[in-house]
Amino acid sequence: MSVKLIAYSQGVAGHTPEDLLSHAFSQCYQKPVSIEAVLRNLSHESVLEHVSFSFDIQVSRVCWDQIVRHRVASYTAQSHRYTDIQEADLYYYIPSEVIANEDEAEWIADLKANYKIYKKWRDRGYKKQTARYQAVFGVSIIATISFNLRSLLNLLELRTSPHAQEEIRLFAEDVWQEVKPLFPRLAEALEGKFR
């Protein structure tokens, strides 16, 4: 899995994202407010929608299917309808449960065996869009995704939960580590809420 922050709202006239939050919040009352006022009123969530982030990611299809459930976001992903799945696209995410049971080598061997089934159908001349039905969810997806801060905090709240599936929980934790330095005061206010 990989998560890389590639762009974010710079704020008003090149200031910080926290400055942009303060600016947006000040519109409600038509007077300047500090980031502390925003933090005291985080339930005023429309303000959070003015700050946005874009990430380049690579995750398994299993994780991707969970990410896109967060509907207030923008997604542009690799199409397995138009691009051939390559052996290099096999996603070697190995759940800790598999590692704990010392089944890692067999796990990888099964991924490779499943890829050979997809490849067999492509080699027979079937279109990518047809052969992809034989691809497993262990194939990676490469995508660019964008969230506003409100939607991102919702994703983090749900997907850093101990009840979330391991890969998306790790994905959400990596996202938080990418954005946390941009919001030192917000990160402090949310300390412990996300890993």
Biotite code that builds the C-alpha atoms (Angstrom):
import biotite.structure as struc

atoms = struc.array([
    struc.Atom([0.000, 0.000, 0.000], chain_id="A", res_id=1, res_name="MET", atom_name="CA", element="C"),
    struc.Atom([1.154, 3.517, -0.612], chain_id="A", res_id=2, res_name="SER", atom_name="CA", element="C"),
    struc.Atom([-0.335, 6.889, 0.266], chain_id="A", res_id=3, res_name="VAL", atom_name="CA", element="C"),
    struc.Atom([1.245, 10.149, -0.844], chain_id="A", res_id=4, res_name="LYS", atom_name="CA", element="C"),
    struc.Atom([-0.227, 13.606, -0.330], chain_id="A", res_id=5, res_name="LEU", atom_name="CA", element="C"),
    struc.Atom([0.195, 15.397, -3.675], chain_id="A", res_id=6, res_name="ILE", atom_name="CA", element="C"),
    struc.Atom([-1.812, 18.613, -3.169], chain_id="A", res_id=7, res_name="ALA", atom_name="CA", element="C"),
    struc.Atom([-3.819, 20.514, -0.573], chain_id="A", res_id=8, res_name="TYR", atom_name="CA", element="C"),
    struc.Atom([-5.597, 23.821, -0.144], chain_id="A", res_id=9, res_name="SER", atom_name="CA", element="C"),
    struc.Atom([-2.961, 26.434, 0.572], chain_id="A", res_id=10, res_name="GLN", atom_name="CA", element="C"),
    struc.Atom([-5.306, 28.741, 2.407], chain_id="A", res_id=11, res_name="GLY", atom_name="CA", element="C"),
    struc.Atom([-6.036, 32.387, 1.810], chain_id="A", res_id=12, res_name="VAL", atom_name="CA", element="C"),
    struc.Atom([-3.348, 34.135, -0.245], chain_id="A", res_id=13, res_name="ALA", atom_name="CA", element="C"),
    struc.Atom([-0.836, 31.363, 0.349], chain_id="A", res_id=14, res_name="GLY", atom_name="CA", element="C"),
    struc.Atom([-1.446, 30.983, 4.080], chain_id="A", res_id=15, res_name="HIS", atom_name="CA", element="C"),
    struc.Atom([-1.933, 27.689, 5.882], chain_id="A", res_id=16, res_name="THR", atom_name="CA", element="C"),
    struc.Atom([-4.963, 25.397, 5.666], chain_id="A", res_id=17, res_name="PRO", atom_name="CA", element="C"),
    struc.Atom([-5.753, 26.411, 9.258], chain_id="A", res_id=18, res_name="GLU", atom_name="CA", element="C"),
    struc.Atom([-5.853, 30.048, 8.085], chain_id="A", res_id=19, res_name="ASP", atom_name="CA", element="C"),
    struc.Atom([-8.363, 29.025, 5.415], chain_id="A", res_id=20, res_name="LEU", atom_name="CA", element="C"),
    struc.Atom([-10.551, 27.373, 8.071], chain_id="A", res_id=21, res_name="LEU", atom_name="CA", element="C"),
    struc.Atom([-10.435, 30.575, 10.144], chain_id="A", res_id=22, res_name="SER", atom_name="CA", element="C"),
    struc.Atom([-11.248, 32.686, 7.101], chain_id="A", res_id=23, res_name="HIS", atom_name="CA", element="C"),
    struc.Atom([-14.240, 30.518, 6.138], chain_id="A", res_id=24, res_name="ALA", atom_name="CA", element="C"),
    struc.Atom([-15.532, 30.523, 9.728], chain_id="A", res_id=25, res_name="PHE", atom_name="CA", element="C"),
    struc.Atom([-15.200, 34.316, 9.901], chain_id="A", res_id=26, res_name="SER", atom_name="CA", element="C"),
    struc.Atom([-17.660, 34.586, 6.993], chain_id="A", res_id=27, res_name="GLN", atom_name="CA", element="C"),
    struc.Atom([-20.415, 33.303, 9.269], chain_id="A", res_id=28, res_name="CYS", atom_name="CA", element="C"),
    struc.Atom([-20.006, 36.199, 11.694], chain_id="A", res_id=29, res_name="TYR", atom_name="CA", element="C"),
    struc.Atom([-18.419, 38.788, 9.382], chain_id="A", res_id=30, res_name="GLN", atom_name="CA", element="C"),
    struc.Atom([-15.527, 39.308, 11.764], chain_id="A", res_id=31, res_name="LYS", atom_name="CA", element="C"),
    struc.Atom([-12.073, 37.746, 12.020], chain_id="A", res_id=32, res_name="PRO", atom_name="CA", element="C"),
    struc.Atom([-11.840, 34.599, 14.121], chain_id="A", res_id=33, res_name="VAL", atom_name="CA", element="C"),
    struc.Atom([-8.902, 32.494, 15.257], chain_id="A", res_id=34, res_name="SER", atom_name="CA", element="C"),
    struc.Atom([-8.316, 28.815, 14.617], chain_id="A", res_id=35, res_name="ILE", atom_name="CA", element="C"),
    struc.Atom([-9.166, 28.275, 18.282], chain_id="A", res_id=36, res_name="GLU", atom_name="CA", element="C"),
    struc.Atom([-12.726, 29.492, 17.580], chain_id="A", res_id=37, res_name="ALA", atom_name="CA", element="C"),
    struc.Atom([-12.949, 26.974, 14.737], chain_id="A", res_id=38, res_name="VAL", atom_name="CA", element="C"),
    struc.Atom([-11.681, 24.190, 17.005], chain_id="A", res_id=39, res_name="LEU", atom_name="CA", element="C"),
    struc.Atom([-14.258, 25.047, 19.665], chain_id="A", res_id=40, res_name="ARG", atom_name="CA", element="C"),
    struc.Atom([-16.970, 24.790, 17.016], chain_id="A", res_id=41, res_name="ASN", atom_name="CA", element="C"),
    struc.Atom([-15.984, 21.752, 14.956], chain_id="A", res_id=42, res_name="LEU", atom_name="CA", element="C"),
    struc.Atom([-19.661, 20.816, 14.733], chain_id="A", res_id=43, res_name="SER", atom_name="CA", element="C"),
    struc.Atom([-19.957, 23.775, 12.316], chain_id="A", res_id=44, res_name="HIS", atom_name="CA", element="C"),
    struc.Atom([-18.801, 21.344, 9.632], chain_id="A", res_id=45, res_name="GLU", atom_name="CA", element="C"),
    struc.Atom([-19.446, 23.360, 6.472], chain_id="A", res_id=46, res_name="SER", atom_name="CA", element="C"),
    struc.Atom([-16.295, 25.329, 7.280], chain_id="A", res_id=47, res_name="VAL", atom_name="CA", element="C"),
    struc.Atom([-14.268, 22.113, 6.959], chain_id="A", res_id=48, res_name="LEU", atom_name="CA", element="C"),
    struc.Atom([-15.390, 21.660, 3.358], chain_id="A", res_id=49, res_name="GLU", atom_name="CA", element="C"),
    struc.Atom([-13.210, 24.551, 2.127], chain_id="A", res_id=50, res_name="HIS", atom_name="CA", element="C"),
    struc.Atom([-9.958, 22.695, 2.737], chain_id="A", res_id=51, res_name="VAL", atom_name="CA", element="C"),
    struc.Atom([-9.164, 19.810, 0.430], chain_id="A", res_id=52, res_name="SER", atom_name="CA", element="C"),
    struc.Atom([-6.466, 17.195, -0.098], chain_id="A", res_id=53, res_name="PHE", atom_name="CA", element="C"),
    struc.Atom([-5.419, 15.023, -3.012], chain_id="A", res_id=54, res_name="SER", atom_name="CA", element="C"),
    struc.Atom([-3.479, 11.789, -2.656], chain_id="A", res_id=55, res_name="PHE", atom_name="CA", element="C"),
    struc.Atom([-1.888, 9.292, -4.996], chain_id="A", res_id=56, res_name="ASP", atom_name="CA", element="C"),
    struc.Atom([-2.584, 5.832, -3.636], chain_id="A", res_id=57, res_name="ILE", atom_name="CA", element="C"),
    struc.Atom([-2.038, 2.177, -4.409], chain_id="A", res_id=58, res_name="GLN", atom_name="CA", element="C"),
    struc.Atom([-4.241, -0.282, -2.554], chain_id="A", res_id=59, res_name="VAL", atom_name="CA", element="C"),
    struc.Atom([-5.870, -3.630, -3.156], chain_id="A", res_id=60, res_name="SER", atom_name="CA", element="C"),
    struc.Atom([-9.259, -3.855, -4.846], chain_id="A", res_id=61, res_name="ARG", atom_name="CA", element="C"),
    struc.Atom([-10.636, -4.964, -1.456], chain_id="A", res_id=62, res_name="VAL", atom_name="CA", element="C"),
    struc.Atom([-9.486, -1.733, 0.166], chain_id="A", res_id=63, res_name="CYS", atom_name="CA", element="C"),
    struc.Atom([-10.572, 0.340, -2.867], chain_id="A", res_id=64, res_name="TRP", atom_name="CA", element="C"),
    struc.Atom([-14.119, -0.978, -2.587], chain_id="A", res_id=65, res_name="ASP", atom_name="CA", element="C"),
    struc.Atom([-14.237, 0.318, 0.991], chain_id="A", res_id=66, res_name="GLN", atom_name="CA", element="C"),
    struc.Atom([-12.670, 3.707, 0.191], chain_id="A", res_id=67, res_name="ILE", atom_name="CA", element="C"),
    struc.Atom([-15.210, 4.531, -2.525], chain_id="A", res_id=68, res_name="VAL", atom_name="CA", element="C"),
    struc.Atom([-18.027, 4.068, -0.045], chain_id="A", res_id=69, res_name="ARG", atom_name="CA", element="C"),
    struc.Atom([-16.999, 7.528, 1.154], chain_id="A", res_id=70, res_name="HIS", atom_name="CA", element="C"),
    struc.Atom([-19.085, 9.237, -1.491], chain_id="A", res_id=71, res_name="ARG", atom_name="CA", element="C"),
    struc.Atom([-18.214, 12.871, -0.886], chain_id="A", res_id=72, res_name="VAL", atom_name="CA", element="C"),
    struc.Atom([-14.827, 12.588, -2.547], chain_id="A", res_id=73, res_name="ALA", atom_name="CA", element="C"),
    struc.Atom([-13.372, 12.572, -6.033], chain_id="A", res_id=74, res_name="SER", atom_name="CA", element="C"),
    struc.Atom([-11.802, 9.477, -7.546], chain_id="A", res_id=75, res_name="TYR", atom_name="CA", element="C"),
    struc.Atom([-9.760, 8.796, -10.674], chain_id="A", res_id=76, res_name="THR", atom_name="CA", element="C"),
    struc.Atom([-8.514, 5.241, -10.848], chain_id="A", res_id=77, res_name="ALA", atom_name="CA", element="C"),
    struc.Atom([-6.646, 2.886, -13.112], chain_id="A", res_id=78, res_name="GLN", atom_name="CA", element="C"),
    struc.Atom([-9.068, 1.097, -15.405], chain_id="A", res_id=79, res_name="SER", atom_name="CA", element="C"),
    struc.Atom([-8.657, -2.635, -15.710], chain_id="A", res_id=80, res_name="HIS", atom_name="CA", element="C"),
    struc.Atom([-11.109, -2.385, -18.562], chain_id="A", res_id=81, res_name="ARG", atom_name="CA", element="C"),
    struc.Atom([-8.575, -0.474, -20.654], chain_id="A", res_id=82, res_name="TYR", atom_name="CA", element="C"),
    struc.Atom([-5.241, -1.467, -19.121], chain_id="A", res_id=83, res_name="THR", atom_name="CA", element="C"),
    struc.Atom([-3.841, -4.964, -19.020], chain_id="A", res_id=84, res_name="ASP", atom_name="CA", element="C"),
    struc.Atom([-3.294, -6.370, -15.575], chain_id="A", res_id=85, res_name="ILE", atom_name="CA", element="C"),
    struc.Atom([0.383, -7.224, -15.263], chain_id="A", res_id=86, res_name="GLN", atom_name="CA", element="C"),
    struc.Atom([2.020, -9.582, -12.813], chain_id="A", res_id=87, res_name="GLU", atom_name="CA", element="C"),
    struc.Atom([3.566, -6.452, -11.264], chain_id="A", res_id=88, res_name="ALA", atom_name="CA", element="C"),
    struc.Atom([0.002, -5.308, -10.463], chain_id="A", res_id=89, res_name="ASP", atom_name="CA", element="C"),
    struc.Atom([-0.457, -8.188, -8.049], chain_id="A", res_id=90, res_name="LEU", atom_name="CA", element="C"),
    struc.Atom([-0.889, -6.563, -4.717], chain_id="A", res_id=91, res_name="TYR", atom_name="CA", element="C"),
    struc.Atom([1.100, -8.273, -2.058], chain_id="A", res_id=92, res_name="TYR", atom_name="CA", element="C"),
    struc.Atom([-0.840, -6.991, 0.897], chain_id="A", res_id=93, res_name="TYR", atom_name="CA", element="C"),
    struc.Atom([-0.482, -9.782, 3.388], chain_id="A", res_id=94, res_name="ILE", atom_name="CA", element="C"),
    struc.Atom([-2.858, -9.556, 6.357], chain_id="A", res_id=95, res_name="PRO", atom_name="CA", element="C"),
    struc.Atom([-1.181, -9.986, 9.730], chain_id="A", res_id=96, res_name="SER", atom_name="CA", element="C"),
    struc.Atom([-3.428, -13.019, 10.339], chain_id="A", res_id=97, res_name="GLU", atom_name="CA", element="C"),
    struc.Atom([-1.752, -14.773, 7.366], chain_id="A", res_id=98, res_name="VAL", atom_name="CA", element="C"),
    struc.Atom([1.719, -13.813, 8.601], chain_id="A", res_id=99, res_name="ILE", atom_name="CA", element="C"),
    struc.Atom([0.897, -14.976, 12.133], chain_id="A", res_id=100, res_name="ALA", atom_name="CA", element="C"),
    struc.Atom([-0.068, -18.380, 10.768], chain_id="A", res_id=101, res_name="ASN", atom_name="CA", element="C"),
    struc.Atom([3.125, -18.539, 8.670], chain_id="A", res_id=102, res_name="GLU", atom_name="CA", element="C"),
    struc.Atom([1.159, -18.828, 5.411], chain_id="A", res_id=103, res_name="ASP", atom_name="CA", element="C"),
    struc.Atom([2.818, -15.889, 3.623], chain_id="A", res_id=104, res_name="GLU", atom_name="CA", element="C"),
    struc.Atom([4.578, -17.929, 0.904], chain_id="A", res_id=105, res_name="ALA", atom_name="CA", element="C"),
    struc.Atom([1.401, -19.842, 0.050], chain_id="A", res_id=106, res_name="GLU", atom_name="CA", element="C"),
    struc.Atom([-0.598, -16.577, 0.026], chain_id="A", res_id=107, res_name="TRP", atom_name="CA", element="C"),
    struc.Atom([1.754, -15.079, -2.584], chain_id="A", res_id=108, res_name="ILE", atom_name="CA", element="C"),
    struc.Atom([1.794, -18.310, -4.607], chain_id="A", res_id=109, res_name="ALA", atom_name="CA", element="C"),
    struc.Atom([-2.027, -18.269, -4.760], chain_id="A", res_id=110, res_name="ASP", atom_name="CA", element="C"),
    struc.Atom([-2.019, -14.639, -5.968], chain_id="A", res_id=111, res_name="LEU", atom_name="CA", element="C"),
    struc.Atom([0.365, -15.620, -8.753], chain_id="A", res_id=112, res_name="LYS", atom_name="CA", element="C"),
    struc.Atom([-1.766, -18.656, -9.643], chain_id="A", res_id=113, res_name="ALA", atom_name="CA", element="C"),
    struc.Atom([-4.861, -16.454, -9.893], chain_id="A", res_id=114, res_name="ASN", atom_name="CA", element="C"),
    struc.Atom([-2.995, -14.033, -12.136], chain_id="A", res_id=115, res_name="TYR", atom_name="CA", element="C"),
    struc.Atom([-2.171, -16.920, -14.484], chain_id="A", res_id=116, res_name="LYS", atom_name="CA", element="C"),
    struc.Atom([-5.912, -17.545, -14.948], chain_id="A", res_id=117, res_name="ILE", atom_name="CA", element="C"),
    struc.Atom([-6.468, -13.923, -16.000], chain_id="A", res_id=118, res_name="TYR", atom_name="CA", element="C"),
    struc.Atom([-3.411, -14.107, -18.283], chain_id="A", res_id=119, res_name="LYS", atom_name="CA", element="C"),
    struc.Atom([-4.694, -17.324, -19.883], chain_id="A", res_id=120, res_name="LYS", atom_name="CA", element="C"),
    struc.Atom([-7.890, -15.570, -21.001], chain_id="A", res_id=121, res_name="TRP", atom_name="CA", element="C"),
    struc.Atom([-5.969, -12.549, -22.315], chain_id="A", res_id=122, res_name="ARG", atom_name="CA", element="C"),
    struc.Atom([-3.590, -14.855, -24.207], chain_id="A", res_id=123, res_name="ASP", atom_name="CA", element="C"),
    struc.Atom([-6.637, -16.474, -25.832], chain_id="A", res_id=124, res_name="ARG", atom_name="CA", element="C"),
    struc.Atom([-7.497, -13.084, -27.261], chain_id="A", res_id=125, res_name="GLY", atom_name="CA", element="C"),
    struc.Atom([-10.253, -11.998, -24.902], chain_id="A", res_id=126, res_name="TYR", atom_name="CA", element="C"),
    struc.Atom([-10.589, -8.269, -24.292], chain_id="A", res_id=127, res_name="LYS", atom_name="CA", element="C"),
    struc.Atom([-9.211, -6.741, -21.102], chain_id="A", res_id=128, res_name="LYS", atom_name="CA", element="C"),
    struc.Atom([-12.747, -5.845, -20.038], chain_id="A", res_id=129, res_name="GLN", atom_name="CA", element="C"),
    struc.Atom([-13.762, -9.506, -20.342], chain_id="A", res_id=130, res_name="THR", atom_name="CA", element="C"),
    struc.Atom([-10.677, -11.129, -18.834], chain_id="A", res_id=131, res_name="ALA", atom_name="CA", element="C"),
    struc.Atom([-10.807, -8.866, -15.779], chain_id="A", res_id=132, res_name="ARG", atom_name="CA", element="C"),
    struc.Atom([-13.684, -10.981, -14.460], chain_id="A", res_id=133, res_name="TYR", atom_name="CA", element="C"),
    struc.Atom([-11.006, -13.564, -13.742], chain_id="A", res_id=134, res_name="GLN", atom_name="CA", element="C"),
    struc.Atom([-8.832, -11.105, -11.802], chain_id="A", res_id=135, res_name="ALA", atom_name="CA", element="C"),
    struc.Atom([-8.822, -11.393, -8.033], chain_id="A", res_id=136, res_name="VAL", atom_name="CA", element="C"),
    struc.Atom([-9.312, -8.649, -5.482], chain_id="A", res_id=137, res_name="PHE", atom_name="CA", element="C"),
    struc.Atom([-5.615, -8.968, -4.664], chain_id="A", res_id=138, res_name="GLY", atom_name="CA", element="C"),
    struc.Atom([-4.856, -6.919, -7.782], chain_id="A", res_id=139, res_name="VAL", atom_name="CA", element="C"),
    struc.Atom([-3.800, -3.394, -6.958], chain_id="A", res_id=140, res_name="SER", atom_name="CA", element="C"),
    struc.Atom([-5.529, -0.236, -8.022], chain_id="A", res_id=141, res_name="ILE", atom_name="CA", element="C"),
    struc.Atom([-3.565, 2.964, -8.573], chain_id="A", res_id=142, res_name="ILE", atom_name="CA", element="C"),
    struc.Atom([-5.619, 6.105, -8.107], chain_id="A", res_id=143, res_name="ALA", atom_name="CA", element="C"),
    struc.Atom([-5.733, 9.778, -7.284], chain_id="A", res_id=144, res_name="THR", atom_name="CA", element="C"),
    struc.Atom([-8.328, 10.679, -4.694], chain_id="A", res_id=145, res_name="ILE", atom_name="CA", element="C"),
    struc.Atom([-9.431, 14.009, -3.258], chain_id="A", res_id=146, res_name="SER", atom_name="CA", element="C"),
    struc.Atom([-11.364, 14.746, -0.093], chain_id="A", res_id=147, res_name="PHE", atom_name="CA", element="C"),
    struc.Atom([-12.492, 17.904, 1.583], chain_id="A", res_id=148, res_name="ASN", atom_name="CA", element="C"),
    struc.Atom([-11.534, 18.034, 5.260], chain_id="A", res_id=149, res_name="LEU", atom_name="CA", element="C"),
    struc.Atom([-15.058, 17.240, 6.457], chain_id="A", res_id=150, res_name="ARG", atom_name="CA", element="C"),
    struc.Atom([-15.191, 14.053, 4.369], chain_id="A", res_id=151, res_name="SER", atom_name="CA", element="C"),
    struc.Atom([-11.634, 13.161, 5.294], chain_id="A", res_id=152, res_name="LEU", atom_name="CA", element="C"),
    struc.Atom([-12.369, 13.408, 9.016], chain_id="A", res_id=153, res_name="LEU", atom_name="CA", element="C"),
    struc.Atom([-15.394, 11.153, 8.466], chain_id="A", res_id=154, res_name="ASN", atom_name="CA", element="C"),
    struc.Atom([-13.219, 8.578, 6.693], chain_id="A", res_id=155, res_name="LEU", atom_name="CA", element="C"),
    struc.Atom([-10.639, 8.759, 9.491], chain_id="A", res_id=156, res_name="LEU", atom_name="CA", element="C"),
    struc.Atom([-13.232, 8.394, 12.219], chain_id="A", res_id=157, res_name="GLU", atom_name="CA", element="C"),
    struc.Atom([-14.749, 5.288, 10.630], chain_id="A", res_id=158, res_name="LEU", atom_name="CA", element="C"),
    struc.Atom([-11.654, 3.652, 9.183], chain_id="A", res_id=159, res_name="ARG", atom_name="CA", element="C"),
    struc.Atom([-9.186, 4.056, 12.059], chain_id="A", res_id=160, res_name="THR", atom_name="CA", element="C"),
    struc.Atom([-11.580, 2.164, 14.311], chain_id="A", res_id=161, res_name="SER", atom_name="CA", element="C"),
    struc.Atom([-10.251, -1.132, 15.664], chain_id="A", res_id=162, res_name="PRO", atom_name="CA", element="C"),
    struc.Atom([-13.314, -2.702, 13.990], chain_id="A", res_id=163, res_name="HIS", atom_name="CA", element="C"),
    struc.Atom([-12.209, -1.594, 10.491], chain_id="A", res_id=164, res_name="ALA", atom_name="CA", element="C"),
    struc.Atom([-10.555, -4.162, 8.244], chain_id="A", res_id=165, res_name="GLN", atom_name="CA", element="C"),
    struc.Atom([-6.786, -4.124, 8.668], chain_id="A", res_id=166, res_name="GLU", atom_name="CA", element="C"),
    struc.Atom([-5.725, -2.761, 5.268], chain_id="A", res_id=167, res_name="GLU", atom_name="CA", element="C"),
    struc.Atom([-8.142, 0.185, 5.223], chain_id="A", res_id=168, res_name="ILE", atom_name="CA", element="C"),
    struc.Atom([-7.286, 0.940, 8.851], chain_id="A", res_id=169, res_name="ARG", atom_name="CA", element="C"),
    struc.Atom([-3.599, 1.134, 7.891], chain_id="A", res_id=170, res_name="LEU", atom_name="CA", element="C"),
    struc.Atom([-4.536, 3.236, 4.841], chain_id="A", res_id=171, res_name="PHE", atom_name="CA", element="C"),
    struc.Atom([-6.500, 5.692, 7.025], chain_id="A", res_id=172, res_name="ALA", atom_name="CA", element="C"),
    struc.Atom([-3.652, 5.903, 9.536], chain_id="A", res_id=173, res_name="GLU", atom_name="CA", element="C"),
    struc.Atom([-1.213, 6.709, 6.699], chain_id="A", res_id=174, res_name="ASP", atom_name="CA", element="C"),
    struc.Atom([-3.581, 9.414, 5.394], chain_id="A", res_id=175, res_name="VAL", atom_name="CA", element="C"),
    struc.Atom([-3.734, 10.960, 8.885], chain_id="A", res_id=176, res_name="TRP", atom_name="CA", element="C"),
    struc.Atom([0.068, 10.962, 9.121], chain_id="A", res_id=177, res_name="GLN", atom_name="CA", element="C"),
    struc.Atom([0.226, 12.781, 5.758], chain_id="A", res_id=178, res_name="GLU", atom_name="CA", element="C"),
    struc.Atom([-2.208, 15.582, 6.721], chain_id="A", res_id=179, res_name="VAL", atom_name="CA", element="C"),
    struc.Atom([-1.504, 15.958, 10.431], chain_id="A", res_id=180, res_name="LYS", atom_name="CA", element="C"),
    struc.Atom([1.563, 18.220, 9.972], chain_id="A", res_id=181, res_name="PRO", atom_name="CA", element="C"),
    struc.Atom([-0.559, 20.692, 8.004], chain_id="A", res_id=182, res_name="LEU", atom_name="CA", element="C"),
    struc.Atom([-2.907, 21.191, 10.964], chain_id="A", res_id=183, res_name="PHE", atom_name="CA", element="C"),
    struc.Atom([-0.841, 21.318, 14.139], chain_id="A", res_id=184, res_name="PRO", atom_name="CA", element="C"),
    struc.Atom([-3.631, 22.832, 16.253], chain_id="A", res_id=185, res_name="ARG", atom_name="CA", element="C"),
    struc.Atom([-6.378, 20.682, 14.747], chain_id="A", res_id=186, res_name="LEU", atom_name="CA", element="C"),
    struc.Atom([-4.170, 17.601, 15.172], chain_id="A", res_id=187, res_name="ALA", atom_name="CA", element="C"),
    struc.Atom([-3.652, 18.525, 18.812], chain_id="A", res_id=188, res_name="GLU", atom_name="CA", element="C"),
    struc.Atom([-7.406, 18.978, 19.316], chain_id="A", res_id=189, res_name="ALA", atom_name="CA", element="C"),
    struc.Atom([-8.037, 15.560, 17.752], chain_id="A", res_id=190, res_name="LEU", atom_name="CA", element="C"),
    struc.Atom([-5.093, 13.868, 19.516], chain_id="A", res_id=191, res_name="GLU", atom_name="CA", element="C"),
    struc.Atom([-5.840, 10.227, 20.167], chain_id="A", res_id=192, res_name="GLY", atom_name="CA", element="C"),
    struc.Atom([-8.952, 10.196, 17.966], chain_id="A", res_id=193, res_name="LYS", atom_name="CA", element="C"),
    struc.Atom([-6.999, 8.832, 14.993], chain_id="A", res_id=194, res_name="PHE", atom_name="CA", element="C"),
    struc.Atom([-3.748, 6.907, 15.355], chain_id="A", res_id=195, res_name="ARG", atom_name="CA", element="C"),
])
